[in-house]
Amino acid sequence: MTANATPAAALVPRGGPRPKSDAAIVVCCDGAYDPVSDVAVWAWVAWYGNFVTRAYGPAELRDSNAAEYAALMAAIRWLLKSGYSNETIEVFSDNDVCICHLLRSETRNRWHDPTQARDLLGRFRALTIRWVSRAWNKDADALARKAIKMAREGALTGTEIHSYWRGW
């Protein structure tokens, strides 16, 4: 498990929606907070083989960093529940504050529990978490924007997960 601040241009081909990676599973995470309506959401998109899974849901804490962190944790929990702990995985986020807290911080705050984070991350054989610029996190960002719109309208009541085969 490593945090890496490699420039986004080196990670993602220009015009590509998914970060360039040799990992078996690639996940992009994003969170959103709207202070006017006081709603926060998380979203992530995972690519594995010919399958794509998209998930989003309401974030418990109303804060931008908390929403971003919720996205990372939701993706990590899904990877574990789906039995992918032995796969090579790269998780991308455009929030370096959350990545640093997740990987390095020993300080507990209202949205980060370092003990829980270490426990979850320690279950993976090969999981890397990397920063990617917002410009290259478009799929997760679009999904978070969709979820925040649904939350504002009262249409987002829980977690939604959708998987599909992209070979069609």
Secondary structure as GFF3:
##gff-version 3
##sequence-region A 1 168
A	DSSP	beta_strand	3	4	.	.	.	ID=ss1
A	DSSP	alpha_helix	8	11	.	.	.	ID=ss2
A	DSSP	beta_strand	25	34	.	.	.	ID=ss3
A	DSSP	beta_strand	39	48	.	.	.	ID=ss4
A	DSSP	beta_strand	51	58	.	.	.	ID=ss5
A	DSSP	alpha_helix	64	81	.	.	.	ID=ss6
A	DSSP	beta_strand	88	93	.	.	.	ID=ss7
A	DSSP	alpha_helix	96	103	.	.	.	ID=ss8
A	DSSP	alpha_helix	114	121	.	.	.	ID=ss9
A	DSSP	beta_strand	126	131	.	.	.	ID=ss10
A	DSSP	three_ten_helix	134	136	.	.	.	ID=ss11
A	DSSP	alpha_helix	138	152	.	.	.	ID=ss12
A	DSSP	beta_strand	160	165	.	.	.	ID=ss13
###
